[in-house]
């Protein structure tokens, strides 16, 4: 049924299936985040912040735009989940410190998410985990090369 909605998109059948599954998983994350008053992106930021984290580190880890990270951090600060402090080494960077309220919120939200991810991953055999990870890595690298113009759309280096 889901594939009917993609019938007009010119992609091979398995690539359409891959897109749909990817979007289904993203939707599950978004719904989980929404239940806790978060967005998909803010949930992943919440998962990664700890005392002394910088916004730059979050950008480098999550590949989210600097402006997005900044808005989420400001929102977390307004809600009392974090506090910001100037870095002693470099005044351009603020260090993020999780408040007690923030730590409690992390405990309410993050463990179930981690349990779901670990449970799903460990439901696969070690060989399946390796295959999944290896294929995802190859797909990601090839996609990035094509997007950056270093490979044609047929998987051949230019």
C-alpha positions in Angstrom: 0.0 0.0 0.0 2.8 2.5 0.9 4.5 1.8 -2.4 1.5 3.0 -4.3 2.2 6.6 -3.2 5.7 6.4 -4.7 4.6 4.9 -8.1 5.3 8.1 -9.9 8.8 8.5 -8.5 11.3 7.2 -11.0 13.4 5.0 -8.7 14.1 1.2 -8.7 11.7 -0.8 -6.6 14.2 -1.7 -3.9 15.3 2.0 -3.6 11.6 3.0 -3.2 11.3 0.3 -0.5 14.4 1.6 1.2 13.1 5.2 1.2 9.8 4.1 2.7 11.4 2.1 5.4 13.8 5.0 6.2 10.9 7.4 6.4 8.9 5.0 8.5 11.8 4.8 11.1 12.2 8.6 11.0 8.4 9.0 11.6 8.7 6.7 14.6 11.5 8.8 16.1 9.4 12.0 15.4 6.3 10.6 17.1 8.4 9.5 20.1 10.0 12.9 20.3 6.6 14.6 20.0 5.2 12.6 22.9 7.9 14.3 25.0 7.4 17.8 23.7 10.5 17.6 21.4 11.3 17.5 17.8 13.3 14.8 16.0 16.4 17.0 16.1 16.0 18.3 19.7 15.6 14.7 20.9 19.0 13.7 19.4 20.6 16.9 20.8 19.1 16.0 24.2 20.6 12.6 24.0 24.1 14.0 23.3 24.4 16.9 25.7 26.4 16.5 28.8 28.4 18.8 31.0 31.0 20.7 29.0 29.5 19.9 25.6 29.8 22.7 23.0 27.4 23.6 20.2 30.3 23.1 17.8 30.7 19.5 19.0 26.9 18.9 18.5 27.1 20.3 14.9 30.1 18.1 14.1 28.5 14.9 15.6 24.9 15.3 14.3 25.6 17.2 11.0 22.8 19.6 11.9 23.1 23.2 10.9 24.6 25.6 13.5 21.4 27.7 13.5 19.3 24.6 14.3 21.6 23.6 17.2 21.5 27.1 18.5 17.7 27.4 18.5 17.4 24.0 20.3 20.0 25.0 22.9 18.2 28.4 23.4 14.9 26.5 23.9 16.5 24.1 26.3 18.0 27.0 28.3 14.5 28.8 28.4 13.0 25.5 29.7 15.7 25.3 32.4 17.1 22.0 31.1 20.6 23.5 30.6 22.8 26.4 31.5 25.4 28.0 29.4 28.8 29.1 30.6 31.7 30.9 28.9 34.6 28.7 28.0 37.7 29.6 29.9 39.9 28.8 26.9 37.9 30.4 24.0 35.3 33.1 24.7 33.6 32.3 21.3 32.4 29.0 22.7 29.8 28.5 25.4 29.9 25.3 27.4 26.6 23.5 28.0 25.8 22.2 31.5 22.8 20.0 32.1 20.6 21.2 35.1 19.0 18.7 37.5 15.7 19.3 35.7 17.5 18.5 32.4 19.1 15.4 33.8 15.7 14.2 35.0 14.2 14.9 31.6 17.0 13.0 29.9 16.2 10.0 32.2 12.6 10.2 31.2 13.2 10.3 27.5 16.5 8.7 26.5 16.6 5.2 28.1 13.5 4.0 26.2 14.9 5.2 23.0 18.3 3.5 23.6 16.6 0.3 24.7 14.6 0.3 21.4 17.7 0.9 19.3 19.7 -1.7 21.1 16.9 -4.2 21.1 16.3 -3.8 17.4 20.1 -4.0 16.6 20.7 -7.0 18.9 17.7 -8.8 17.4 20.0 -9.2 14.4 22.8 -11.8 14.4 26.3 -10.4 14.6 26.8 -11.2 10.9 23.5 -9.3 10.1 24.7 -6.4 12.2 28.0 -6.3 10.2 26.2 -6.6 6.9 23.7 -3.9 7.7 26.4 -1.5 9.0 28.7 -2.2 6.1 26.1 -1.8 3.4 24.8 1.4 5.1 28.4 2.8 5.2 28.9 2.0 1.5 25.6 3.5 0.5 26.2 6.7 2.5 29.8 7.1 1.1 28.5 6.5 -2.5 25.6 9.0 -2.0 27.9 11.7 -0.6 30.4 11.2 -3.5 27.6 11.6 -6.1 26.2 14.6 -4.3 29.6 16.2 -4.2 30.3 15.4 -7.9 33.0 12.8 -7.3 31.1 9.9 -8.7 28.5 9.6 -11.4 24.9 8.4 -10.7 25.9 4.9 -11.8 28.5 4.4 -9.1 31.6 5.1 -11.2 34.3 7.4 -10.0 34.7 10.5 -12.2 
